[in-house]
């Protein structure tokens, strides 16, 4: 059965979560180095959707698979068990579509995946994806965490993990190799800018991050940063909105830079802080058929307050949904760099058909791409991203000196 949550990023446990995971070729299965996010759970009401692969038989002919099994069983010089083989078959089926966002999780992998989605894991603190050539790529290191402190940069290509080549390695397998117990070390071989070969040995640490941080800047400008769209995003963003409203801020900066996405519900709730009830947040389509639409929920206490959204190449999935929703409804001006470009949605299906009382799956899961999402203006941004209203790039000098020219541009716009 399908879980009661969707994945675009993340959402409430009473609803199906959709993940708009954001990765380059990969939807950006948003993956935080410690665990591997795929960017979020879905909230698609899909019982009425016709199967796309309707031409497939109801059951597969497994005779050829059994032949492979017998050959392996009779000839392999090593140790195998039935559980390993069955997991291998399930992973292989999920890999068959060659869709980086469709992934089978064993019970252990599912537990790790869900922990990561809630920003609680032990790892190095970075978002992982694949570039258009299929290379394992750092989408963004998380500020102040081990990868960032070690000097890992966005767009670094990881060529090996502890001496093992990443060629052909899935995002989730890479994440599983990179994460590990607090205090243990992982060595990454990296190619930077296509030429520089670098090696980083990084000590893993526990990573527990609130998804929302905020402050009030000089000039009474509210600053809200969303790191991922997680289970705590709704409550924390609402609390921040209350604080901004009480302070009568003159403007707001919503920082979605390097945000890989997460739960669809969280993106809808965040957008609803600005958008009046009924304004469209997105459409979901299979082919040309609209299968679901999401609308603002009301409670728009930030409506009418001048707002700037900051985005960059690490802004994906649910970040792009929020950006598109606010921009297309004339609620925000966008500054920064073109976003990642993840315009597809995944559903989480509990393979056993039985879920826990909180809607989570006690066993193995399938995260599967079920639809594409479209902005209120009708655009799908998959592999295209969202172009800002004003492009401001951070130069190497800005980065090394800590000069945030994008944030300064946002403040200047709100102080006009």
Buried (B, 14 or more C-beta within 10 A) or exposed (E): EBBBBBBBBBBBBEBBBBBBBBBBBBBBBBBBBBBBBBBBBBBBBBEEBEEEEEEEEEEEEEEEEEEEEEEEEEEEEEEEEEEEEEBEBBBEEBBEEEBBBBBBBBBEBBBBBBBBBBBBBBBBBBBBBBBEEBBBBBBBBBEEBBBBBBEBBBBBBBBBBEEEEBEEBBBBBBBBBBBBEEEEEBEBBBBBEEEEEBEBEBBBBEBEBEBBBBEBBEEEBBBBBBBBBBBBBBEBBBEBBEBBBEEEBEBBBBBBBBBBBBBBBBBBBBBBBBBBEEBBBBBBBBEEEEBBBBBBBEBBBBBEBBBBBBBBBBBBBBBBBBBBBBBBBEBBBBBBBBBBBBBBBBBBBBBEEEBEEEBBBEBBBBBBBBBBBBBBEEEBBBBBBBBBEBEBEBEEEBEEEEEBBBBEBBBEBBEE
